[in-house]
Amino acid sequence: MKATPTAIPEVLVIEPKVFGDSRGFFFESFNQQAFDQAVGHHVDFVQDNHSRSAKGVLRGLHYQIVQPQGKLVRVVRGAVFDVAVDIRRSSPTFGQWVGVELTEDNHKQLWVPAGFAHGFVVTSESADFLYKTTEFYAPAHERAILWNDPDLGITWPDIGMAPMLSGKDAAASPFKKAETFA
């Protein structure tokens, strides 16, 4: 596995070694020992999630203010533009974001540590999105930041349509009013 820091060094692009030929391909989608080495410490995952979304669905920017989740995300069908926003007030990259295209063909994964808001938009006709989390889902502590907040200035890709949002995401907090981490 190859781990490449993004502009926010704690957020990593993980690229597995893919072995392919005319029959198809094989790769290790997760190896605890290699992952721990890549992030520099041991990480326990407690839950695996799978979502399927149509083109234009935008999910996020989500986080849990209590029981913050680290997420290892990937796409197994389709393509998304995936975003992590640093919401740790003590961080030198507070309020900054990184975005990475994750596709079924590039096999890239994104490590989004706890302390970040996370979201994605589907850029293909549909996408199957898988992610591991370091904490269990805690709906009472779930928060969302407005996906198009001008203070964040996220450059979402042009998908030729307005994004489709859940009611929760459409009513998300502006960044300046969002609960953040110390």
N, C-alpha and C positions, 0 to 999 in steps of 0.2 A: 504494500500500500504506500502511496505517496500522499503526504499531508503538506498542503501549501497554505501559509497564513494569508489572509486577505488584508485589506487596508486597516481592518481592526484585527490585530494579531491573534486574539483569542478565538476568533471565528476562523475555522479551517475548512478548506476544500479538500475532501478526501477522495483520492482516485485509486481504485483497486487495480491490481494487475489482472488484465483480461486475457484469457487464452481462447483464441478462436480459430476456426477453420471452416471449411465448406459445410460442416454439420451443424455449426452454431457456435456457442461460446460457453465458457465457465469462468466464474470468479468467486472469491470469498466476499460476500457482501458484508460480513462482520467477523472480526477476529479480536477477541478481548485483549490479548497480549499486544498485538500490533496497534490497536486503538489507544490503549493506555500509554504506550510509548510515544505515539504521535501527539497526544495532548499533554504529556508530561506528568500524569498522575492517574491513579485508578479511578474509573468512572463506573458506577453501578447503574444499570438500566433496570427499570421495574415494569415497564409497559411498552407494548408494541401497538401501533395504530395504523389503520389503512383507510384512506378516503379516496373516493372517486368523484371527480368534478368535471363539469362540461366546460367548453371553451368560454373564457371570459369570467369564470367564477374567480372572485378574489376573496381569499380567506385571510383575515388578520387586520391589524397587527395585534396578535394575542400574546398574553403572558399571565402568569399567576403571581400575585403579590405575596402570598404565603405559599409555601411549598413550591418555590420557583423551579421550573423544569429546564434542564438541559435537553436539547433535542438533536438527534442524528437523523437527518432527513434525506430521502432519495425518491426518485421517480422510476417506476418499473414499466409504465406504459404512458406514452405521450411526452409532454414537455411543460415545464413551468418556469417562471421567473421567481426566484426565491429571495426573500429579503430578511435581514437581521438588523435590528436597531438597538444600539447600546443605550440602555436606560438606567445605568449606574451613575448617579450624580458624582461620585468620587473618581470616576474614570476620566482619563484625558480624552477619550473618544465619546464622551456623553453626548447624545443627540445625533451622532453620526450613524450612517447606515452603509451596508454593503449588499450587493445583489449579485446573484449567480444564476445562470441558466442550468437547470437540471433536466436531463432528458433520458429516455430509455436507451438512447444510443451512446451518450457520453459516459454513462454509469457514474457520474460524479455524485458525491454526497456532500452535505454541508453540516458541520458541527456548529451548533448554536448553543453556547453555554448558558447556564442560568444567569439572569440579569439582563437578558435581551428580550425585546418584543420580536415576534416572528410572523411573517405572512408570505403568501404567494399568490400569483395569478396564473391561471392556465392559459397557455399560448397555443396549444394544439386543440384538436377537436374535442378531446377529453384527456384526462390524466388520472392515473392511479398513483397516489402519493403515500409512501410508507415512512413512518418515523418511530424511533425509539425514544422514550423519555426517562429521565432520571428521577422523577417524582410522579405519583399517581395524579390523575385528573381530580381537581378540587374545584367544582363549579362555583362554590361560594367565594372563591378567591380569584376567579378568572377576571381579567381586565382586558380592555381593547383600546388601542390608540387609533385615531382616524387615519385611514390608509393614505389619504392625500393631504395630510396636514402640511401647510405651507412652511412651517418652521423646520420640518424634516426635509422637505424638498426631494422626496424619493422620485427618481426618474423611472417610472413604470414603462414597460414597452408598449408601443402602439399596437393594439390587437384588432383594430378596426371596429370596435364597439365599446360601449360603456361597460365597465365591470359590473358583474352581478354580485350583489352583497346580501348577506343575511341582515335581518332587522337589527341584530346586535351590533354588527359591524358598521352599518349605516349610522347608528346612534353612538358610535365610539367617542371617547374623549379626545379633545385636542391635546397635543403634546404638552402644552404649557399647563394644562389642568390635570394631567394624568398622574396617578400614583406611580412613583418611581422607587428605585432602590438607593440605599445610602451610598 
